[in-house]
Every structure is written in C-alpha cells, then in structure tokens.
Amino acid sequence: MTASFGACELAPTSVPEGSPNDLAIRQASKQASTVAVAALLLAALGAAPASAADIQVGYRVDAKLLKKNTPAGTPLSFQLFTDSTCATSAGAPQVANAEAVTLIEQPRLIKVKGGPTRPSVAGIRWTLTGITPQPAFYAQVTGTGIAPVGGACQLQTASVGGTLPPPLPACPPDSVKSGNLCVDTYEASVWDIPPAQTAVIQKVKDGTVTLADLSGAGATQKGAATGTFSCTGTEYGPTFPNDGNYTAPLYVASIPGVKPSTCISAYQAKAACEIAGKRLMSNAEWVAAATGTPDTDSDNGTTDCNAFDFAPGPVNAGSRSACLSTAGAYDMIGNVWEWSEGAFGTAWFRGGAWSDGSVASVLSAFQFGPSFQNDNIGFRCAR
C-alpha cells in the first residue's frame, strides 16, 4: 500500500538545506506561517468530515405484545434512516437479541370516558455503532412481538416530536473532540505488534490500547525520538519503507508515557494512521486542534510546552501538563514537529520541536517533500 501525496514532491528551496532546527529555517517557517494564518483559520471554521459515531435509538412499542411474544433469544433488527418515510437508509440493519436491549415500561396512557383503549407502552433502547452523524435520524425496529406505537418510522433527533435525542458523537478514549474531528490526545508512537496479538491490535484500532497492553503483547516501539537531529533511514525496517509502500503493518498509538516516534516520513505517517483506521489532519484541522495551547515563550522544565530543552531533548508524550490545547490535545507546541497535509498533496510539519524556542507556536509551519525524515519530526493522527 502506498501513501500518496501527489506526483510532485517539494524540496526546500527558500532556505539552506539541513536540520529544521536551523535558524534560517525557523525564521522562514515563522514568516510563511504568518502569511498563511488567515487562510488556515478561515478554512478551520469549515465543515470537517464527520466521523463514525455510536447513536442510541429509542423506539416506542406496545408493552403487552412485547411481553407476550418476545422471549429471550428473539432477534430484533434496528435500522436508522434520514427521512420521515424510512426510505433512505443511514446504514445497514444491526441485530440484537431481546434480552440484550434496554426495555423500559412507560406510564400507561390514560383512557378518557368513552374513548378508545390505549396500549401500554414500552421504550426500547439500543446503541447502533459506526453511524455517520446526520441532521436527523428516523428509526425502525422489527422482530417478533414488535408493534410500534406512534408510527413505524420514529424520529430520533431533538426536533419537535422526536422520541429520543441521540447523544453527541463520542470520541474514542485515545482522542479528543475538535469540531467534528476526533484528534489523538498524544503525539504518535509507532509499534511493531506480533501478528498473533489480535486482541491488542484491535485495541489499537478501537483507541483503547495502553502502554501495559503493548508491553504485555511483546510489542516494540519504532523510531522513538532521541534528540540527535539525525536519522538512519532504517528506523521502521525494510517492510515499512520511506515511501509508505509497506508490506507488513506497523501500528500507531496515542498513549502517554513514551517518547513520540520520529524519523518518519509523511508517507509513512499517513500509512501508519490509515492502518489504525485514522488519517493525518489537514493544515486547517491541525491549527484548529492546536488552538489555545499556551505559547509562553519560556519553559519551566516541568509543565510548560517543551520548546527550550536542548539538554533533555524530547520528553514523554503528555508529560508537560500545561501544554494542552483547548480541545485537550497535548504537546501541539514543541516536543516534536508534526506532519500534516496541505493543498495539492503537499506535506507540512507544524508546531515546533523541543529546541526551537520562541519559534515554536501553533502557527509555525514548514514544508518539505513527503519523504523527508528528521529526528525532530513526528506526527499525530485523527479520525
């Protein structure tokens, strides 16, 4: 699989070649980012792609018929639609047995003198997974003993007449909400996980993996930042090459307690994100997620963003407690630069690294070809 950024790679032309820590590069980066800030902030306000979410369905049925005709083991089919006639599907039906769903008997409807007999009503609640958020949802539930009350196609939003507002889409535990995007809380670390450790691999994809899980599975981190500004080009092995055309997967985790992985090209970073069911952010998305990170232009060595530390170099992800964006993402200023995607397949790294001093900021950015690698450039994924 090849991670593509377009046919043409950009090489550094306006500044001397060498480490991105070079003063000329840092000055050029700050000037370029200042010119681009307005466009980036405007673009950041645009609509980001919606990510899949868990949506709770509420459905009203006749309680008497449900109790009589729907024993344990009865499969119930839940499906969401985007129109009031339940003709336009929002996803494939999802099935759960009756004993697994939440059943709530609601207060009995009052029968007025001379009026019709009202049914007893039960509320069925079940959470559907992997649903793309929409302005409105309508649900249908079918199965033995299911007799809808109030129509078979029942509104699920908080609009007038809705049966149950679905919760706001939640982000996996390894990420935070930035607009409609789930952004990794921590700078990425890349791991080689034994193929037999399928449960841990699934935890990586679900966003629930921990450092203890990875250590217990015999996983090894690749490319942990060293603070040397140099790379060998072999940090990720021959099966995960610089062009992203991997033949064996590596897995990216968003966890605290480890140094971020660096010496990784934008191609490799893009591929690693995609293997985990994520992606690199665009420039505008990155800026939006980083907004609010305290830019103190100083470093107390314990809580401030790590941008003035030549001696210790990079620190463990999340270890600087005050280096937190409004969205809740750590280390988006300093520690290591982070790859993002620009227009027309270009690749940028943003935010500054541990030794960039006052140049490190939310708006600091530099453009290199997507195959470029350096020990002070890492990345962060989103979904």
C-alpha positions, 0 to 999 in steps of 0.5 A, a space after each residue: 500500500 502506498 501513501 500518496 501525496 501527489 506526483 510532485 514532491 517539494 524540496 526546500 528551496 527558500 532556505 539552506 538545506 539541513 536540520 529544521 532546527 536551523 535558524 534560517 529555517 525557523 525564521 522562514 517557517 515563522 514568516 510563511 506561517 504568518 502569511 498563511 494564518 488567515 487562510 488556515 483559520 478561515 478554512 478551520 471554521 469549515 465543515 470537517 468530515 464527520 466521523 463514525 459515531 455510536 447513536 442510541 435509538 429509542 423506539 416506542 412499542 406496545 408493552 403487552 405484545 412485547 411481553 407476550 411474544 418476545 422471549 429471550 433469544 428473539 432477534 430484533 433488527 434496528 435500522 436508522 434512516 434520514 427521512 420521515 418515510 424510512 426510505 433512505 437508509 443511514 446504514 445497514 440493519 444491526 441485530 440484537 437479541 431481546 434480552 440484550 436491549 434496554 426495555 423500559 415500561 412507560 406510564 400507561 396512557 390514560 383512557 378518557 370516558 368513552 374513548 378508545 383503549 390505549 396500549 401500554 407502552 414500552 421504550 426500547 433502547 439500543 446503541 447502533 455503532 459506526 453511524 455517520 452523524 446526520 441532521 436527523 435520524 428516523 428509526 425502525 425496529 422489527 422482530 417478533 412481538 414488535 408493534 410500534 406505537 406512534 408510527 413505524 418510522 420514529 424520529 430520533 433527533 431533538 426536533 419537535 416530536 422526536 422520541 429520543 435525542 441521540 447523544 453527541 458523537 463520542 470520541 474514542 478514549 485515545 482522542 479528543 473532540 475538535 469540531 467534528 474531528 476526533 484528534 489523538 490526545 498524544 503525539 504518535 508512537 509507532 509499534 511493531 505488534 506480533 501478528 498473533 496479538 489480535 486482541 491488542 491490535 484491535 485495541 489499537 484500532 478501537 483507541 483503547 490500547 495502553 502502554 501495559 497492553 503493548 508491553 504485555 503483547 511483546 510489542 516494540 516501539 519504532 523510531 522513538 525520538 532521541 534528540 540527535 537531529 539525525 536519522 538512519 533511514 532504517 528506523 521502521 525496517 525494510 517492510 515499512 519503507 520511506 515511501 509508505 509502500 509497506 508490506 507488513 503493518 506497523 501500528 500507531 498509538 496515542 498513549 502517554 508515557 513514551 517518547 513520540 516516534 520520529 524519523 518518519 516520513 509523511 508517507 509513512 505517517 499517513 500509512 501508519 494512521 490509515 492502518 489504525 483506521 485514522 488519517 493525518 489532519 489537514 493544515 486547517 484541522 491541525 491549527 484548529 486542534 492546536 488552538 489555545 495551547 499556551 505559547 509562553 515563550 519560556 519553559 519551566 522544565 516541568 509543565 510548560 510546552 517543551 520548546 527550550 530543552 536542548 539538554 533533555 531533548 524530547 520528553 514523554 508524550 503528555 508529560 508537560 501538563 500545561 501544554 494542552 490545547 483547548 480541545 485537550 490535545 497535548 504537546 501541539 507546541 514543541 516536543 516534536 514537529 508534526 506532519 500534516 497535509 496541505 493543498 495539492 498533496 503537499 506535506 507540512 510539519 507544524 508546531 515546533 520541536 523541543 529546541 526551537 524556542 520562541 519559534 515554536 507556536 501553533 502557527 509555525 509551519 514548514 514544508 518539505 517533500 513527503 519523504 523527508 525524515 528528521 529526528 525532530 519530526 513526528 506526527 499525530 493522527 485523527 479520525 
